[in-house]
Amino acid sequence: MEQKMTCLVIGAVPIQKKEIFKEYQPENCFVICADGGLENASRFQIRPNLVIGDFDSYEGRLPEQVETIRLKIEKDDTDTLAAVKEGIRRGFREFALFGVLGGERFDHSYANLCVLQYLCNQGCKSVLVGDSCRAFVLSEGRLTLDGMKGATVSVFPFGCSACRVSYLGLKYPLTKAVLHSDDPLGVSNRIEAEKARISVTNGEALILVQP
């Protein structure tokens, strides 16, 4: 059996279109549903490898013959962070998170950006994929955006007061420029090359990409 290299975590924010999974086919990934993420999985006939959560946001029946980890309602970790930690414990170093951005709870979206930062700090490759946005956190490294010409890119310091960045292949290039958390200078750039690159040499950056 071929080893699955990517851990796909599905959260509870409603996913509108199955096409969102086109780059990360669930059948080729290890799929973890975090609590209400089961609703999304059921909607698109995705069978998870693991289900985890306190199930306070899921009212249906848990799937049979699927490994389930039931968490206490009163806990420190969110269901998404618990799913990610379990994926790391099982040896995964690449993560794609779906159903974790948007919805009615902005605090949940922000908490999931913190999960993305957690993955970055663990040395994992990760992305949050929404219906209209992708999010990355980069710490003193390089992100290559391939085949996304025309997309809008915004870059902000995350978890720090400033970060130093360089852009290649964007409309407004930068070379080791400092972005500050109280100045949204990094908003709304545009990819103009088939292959663009964002580098962070100091601090951590949140990178948002919208087609």
C-alpha positions in Angstrom: 0.0 0.0 0.0 1.3 3.4 -1.0 2.3 5.6 2.0 0.2 8.7 2.4 2.4 11.7 2.8 -0.1 14.5 3.5 -2.4 14.8 6.4 -5.6 16.5 5.4 -7.6 18.0 8.3 -11.2 19.0 7.8 -12.8 21.5 10.1 -16.4 22.6 10.7 -16.6 25.8 8.5 -19.0 24.8 5.7 -17.2 24.0 2.4 -19.2 25.0 -0.6 -17.5 23.2 -3.5 -15.8 19.8 -3.9 -13.3 21.4 -6.3 -11.5 22.9 -3.3 -10.0 19.4 -2.8 -8.6 19.2 -6.4 -5.0 19.7 -5.4 -5.2 17.5 -2.3 -7.3 14.5 -3.2 -8.7 13.0 0.0 -8.1 9.4 -1.2 -4.4 10.2 -1.5 -4.2 11.7 2.0 -4.6 10.7 5.6 -7.9 12.4 6.5 -8.7 13.7 10.0 -12.1 15.2 10.7 -12.1 17.6 13.6 -15.5 17.5 15.3 -18.0 19.2 12.9 -15.7 18.6 10.0 -17.6 15.3 9.7 -20.5 17.4 8.2 -18.2 18.5 5.4 -16.8 15.0 4.9 -20.3 13.5 4.7 -21.4 16.2 2.2 -18.7 15.2 -0.3 -18.6 11.5 0.5 -15.2 11.6 2.1 -14.4 8.8 4.4 -12.0 9.9 7.2 -9.2 7.8 8.6 -9.6 9.4 12.0 -12.3 11.5 13.8 -11.3 13.6 16.7 -13.2 16.2 18.9 -15.5 16.8 21.8 -18.4 16.7 19.3 -20.2 19.8 20.6 -20.7 21.0 17.1 -21.7 17.7 15.4 -25.1 16.2 16.0 -25.0 13.3 13.6 -23.9 9.7 14.2 -20.2 9.0 14.3 -19.1 6.8 11.4 -18.7 3.1 12.1 -15.4 1.4 11.8 -13.5 4.7 11.8 -11.0 5.4 14.5 -12.4 8.0 16.9 -10.8 10.0 19.6 -13.3 11.7 21.9 -12.0 14.8 23.8 -13.3 16.4 26.9 -15.4 19.5 26.3 -13.3 21.4 28.9 -9.9 21.4 27.3 -7.0 23.7 26.4 -6.5 22.7 22.7 -9.1 23.4 20.0 -10.4 20.5 18.0 -8.3 21.6 15.0 -5.1 21.9 17.1 -5.8 18.5 18.6 -6.2 17.0 15.1 -2.9 18.5 14.0 -1.0 17.3 17.1 -2.4 13.8 16.5 -1.2 14.0 12.9 2.3 15.0 14.0 2.3 12.2 16.6 1.6 9.8 13.7 4.6 11.1 11.8 3.1 13.5 9.3 5.1 16.6 8.3 2.8 18.0 5.5 -0.6 19.3 6.4 -3.5 20.8 4.4 -6.4 22.2 6.4 -9.9 22.7 5.0 -13.1 24.1 6.6 -11.1 26.2 9.0 -11.5 29.8 7.5 -14.6 32.0 7.4 -18.0 31.1 8.9 -19.7 33.1 11.6 -16.8 32.9 14.2 -13.9 35.2 13.4 -12.2 34.0 16.6 -12.2 30.4 15.3 -10.6 31.6 12.0 -7.9 33.4 14.0 -7.4 30.4 16.2 -6.8 28.3 13.1 -4.2 30.8 11.9 -2.5 30.2 15.2 -2.6 26.5 14.4 -0.9 27.2 11.1 1.8 29.1 13.0 2.1 26.1 15.4 2.8 23.9 12.4 5.4 26.3 11.0 7.2 26.3 14.4 7.2 22.5 14.4 9.0 22.6 11.0 6.0 21.2 9.1 4.9 22.3 5.6 1.3 23.5 5.8 -1.5 25.5 4.2 -5.0 26.6 5.2 -7.3 26.3 2.1 -10.5 28.2 2.0 -13.1 28.7 -0.7 -11.5 32.0 -1.7 -8.2 32.1 0.1 -5.1 30.2 1.0 -3.0 31.0 4.1 0.6 30.2 4.9 2.8 31.2 7.8 6.5 31.5 7.0 9.4 31.8 9.5 12.8 32.7 8.0 12.2 30.6 4.9 11.0 30.8 1.4 7.5 30.2 -0.2 7.2 29.5 -4.0 3.9 30.2 -5.6 3.8 28.3 -8.9 1.1 28.7 -11.6 -0.8 31.4 -9.7 -0.2 34.4 -12.0 -2.8 37.1 -11.4 -3.6 36.1 -7.8 -3.6 38.7 -5.1 -1.0 38.3 -2.3 -1.0 40.0 1.1 1.8 39.7 3.6 1.7 40.7 7.3 3.8 40.1 10.4 2.2 37.4 12.5 3.0 36.9 16.2 5.7 39.6 16.0 5.9 43.3 15.7 7.8 43.2 12.4 9.2 40.9 9.7 11.8 41.3 7.0 10.7 40.1 3.5 11.7 39.9 -0.1 9.4 39.4 -3.1 10.2 38.0 -6.6 7.6 37.9 -9.4 5.2 40.3 -7.7 4.0 43.6 -9.1 5.5 45.5 -6.2 8.9 43.8 -5.4 10.7 44.2 -2.2 14.2 43.4 -1.1 14.7 42.7 2.6 12.1 45.3 3.5 10.6 45.5 7.0 6.9 45.1 7.4 5.4 46.4 10.7 2.3 45.1 12.4 0.8 48.5 12.8 1.2 49.4 9.1 -0.7 47.2 6.5 1.9 48.0 3.8 1.9 44.3 2.6 -1.8 44.2 1.6 -3.0 43.6 -2.0 0.1 42.8 -4.1 -0.3 40.8 -7.3 1.6 37.9 -8.8 2.9 38.8 -12.3 5.1 35.7 -13.0 4.4 32.0 -13.5 6.6 31.4 -10.5 6.7 33.9 -7.6 8.7 33.8 -4.5 8.3 35.3 -1.0 11.2 35.1 1.4 11.3 35.9 5.1 14.7 36.6 6.7 13.5 37.8 10.1 10.4 37.3 12.1 7.3 35.4 11.0 4.9 36.3 8.2 1.2 35.5 7.4 0.8 35.1 3.7 -2.7 35.3 2.2 -3.3 34.3 -1.4 -6.6 35.0 -3.3 -7.2 33.9 -6.9 
